Amino acid sequence: MIRRLLANPNIRQFLRFVVVGTASTAVDWTIFFSLTSWSPWFANRPLIANALAFAGGFTNSYFFNRRWTFRSTDVQHVRQVGRFLLVTLVGLGLSELIVYWLLPFTGSRLLTKTFAVAVTLWWNFAGGRFWAFRKPPGNP
């Protein structure tokens, strides 16, 4: 059964997306905690450290999703990075709304955050696949 699932190119692409997302989250967290732990300047400015960490994670995510997950050959890098950034920022907004709305009802940060991650995972995958890294017309 697992072989049959892995034979499906859509499943393989989604699993690659999950791997890249996990690595990008690790990059984000590593930058944030390194900056705020080792530099008093950043420790007193966590929002700047967080923005830099987000940029590092986003850059990792864009590069590996473009090359490995979606195997894009489109030469329009500026358009793709803009679209991917928009998809990612909308995903962040969805996550914020879900946490804001659900946390008072569930009372569980873990359950709420897990639901938010699940929703944004699918949003980001669909946005990447069908819009940001969509194959240009006439390019299989």
N, C-alpha and C positions, 0 to 999 in steps of 0.2 A: 504494500500500500504506500509506503514512504517513497519507494522508487517511482511509483506512478505519479505521486504528487510532485516529486522533484523533476520529473520529465516534462511537466507543464512549464513552458517558458514564463508565463505570468507569475506563477508561484516562485520560481527562481529569481525573477526580477524583484518581487516583493521581499524575499529573504535578503537579497543584496541590499535593498533599501534599508531594511532593519539593521543590518551589519554596519552600514555607513552611518546611520543615525546613532547607533550605540557608540561608535568611534568618535563621532562629532560631539556628542554629549560629553565624552571623556575629555576631549580637547577643551571644550568650554569650561568644564569644572576644573581641570588642571590649571588653565590660565587664571581663572578667578581665584582659586585657593592659593596658587603660587604668588600672585601679585599681592593679595591681601594678607598673606602670612609672612612674606619676606620683605615687604616694603611698607614702612610706616606711612608713607605718602598715600599709597593705594589703600591701606587699612583705614585711613580716615576719609577716603573717597571711594566707597564700595560701588557706587553707581558707575563711575568711570571704569573701574576694574571689570564690572559686569558687562559694560558695553564692549570693552576690548575682548573679553572672553566670548561674548556672543559673536563678535566679528570673526574670531578665530574658529569657532565651531561652525559658523556659517560658511566660511571659506573652505574648510575641510569638506563639509557636506556638499557644497556646490561642485568642487573639483571631482570628488569621487563619484557622486551621483551622475554627473555629466559623462565622465569617462567609463565608469564600471557598471553602474546600475542601469542607466538609460542608453549608454553607448552612443551618445550624440556626436554627430559629425558636422552639425550646423556651424557655419563660420560666423554667425551672428552672436558673438559672445556677449556683447553689451545687452542685446535684447534678452538673451537667455538669463543672464545674471539678474537683470531687472525683474523679469517674470518670476524667477526662483525666489528672489528677495520678497516680492509681493506675496507669493504663496506662503512663504515662511512667516511673514509678519501677520497675515490673516490667521494662520495657525496659532500664533502667539495670542492674538486677540480672542480666538475661540477658546483657547485654554484659560485665559483670564476670565472670560464670561462664565465658563463652566465652573471654575473654582468659586467665583463670586456667587453664582446661583445655587450650586449644589451643597457647598460646605455647611450652610445653615441647616439644611434638611438632613444631611447624613451625619453631621457631627464628627465625621472621620476624614482627616486630611489624607490618609492613605487611600481610602476608597474614592474620594473625590479626585485626587491627583491621578490615580490609575485610570479612572474614566476619562479625564481630560487628555491624558496621554494617548489612550486608545482612539479617541475621536480625532485628535490632531494628527496622529500617525496616518490614519486613512485619508484625511484631508490633504496632508502634505504629499503623500504618495500619489493620489489622484491628480493633484495640481501639477506635480512634477511630470507625471507620465503623459497626461492629456493636454497640458498647456505649456509649461515652462520648457520641457524637453521634447515636445511633440516634433515628430519628423516633418520636415518641410514637404509640401506637395511634390509628388514625383520622385521622392527619395524613400525607398523601401525601408 
